[in-house]
């Protein structure tokens, strides 16, 4: 059971890293909606993924 837990745990962190990278890419390659409000929304979405990848809760 602990092996399955470890696999799920690592899969979760890999998925969080991938989603975080996709959000970062979207932040810097935007052609539309380039206002400050959208920057804040992107940062608000990116921060939880970065915290999970860095093992900070």
N, C-alpha and C positions, 0 to 999 in steps of 0.2 A: 504494500500500500504506500509506503514512503517513496518507493521508486516512481510510482505514478504521480504522486504529489510533486516530486522534484521535476519531472518532465513537464507537468502543467505549469509549474512555477517558472521554469526557464522559457517555455513557449510564451507565457504571458509577457515576460520581459522582452523577448524578441519582437513580439507584436507591438508592444508599446514603443520600442525603439524605431521600428519601421514607420509607424503612424506619426511619431514625433518628427522623423526626418522628412516625411511627406509634407507635414504641416510647415516645417521650416523652409522647404523648397517652395511651397506655395506662397509663403510670406515674402520671399525675395524676388519671385518671378511673376508678380501680379501686374497685369496691364489695366485692369479695371478696379474700381473701388480702392483707391490708394490713399484714402484719408486717414487721419489720426485715429478715428474711432475704430476703423478696421484693423489698424495696428494693435490696438488694445485688445480687441476681440481675439486676434490671432495669438497674442501673447497669453491671454487667459486660457486659450485652448492648448497651447504648447507646454505651459509650465507643468501641469500634472504628469504629462508623458515624460518630460525630462526628469522630474523628481523620482518617478518610478524606475527609470533606467539607472539613475544614480543611487538607487536604494535608499532614498530619503522619503519618509512617509509624511 
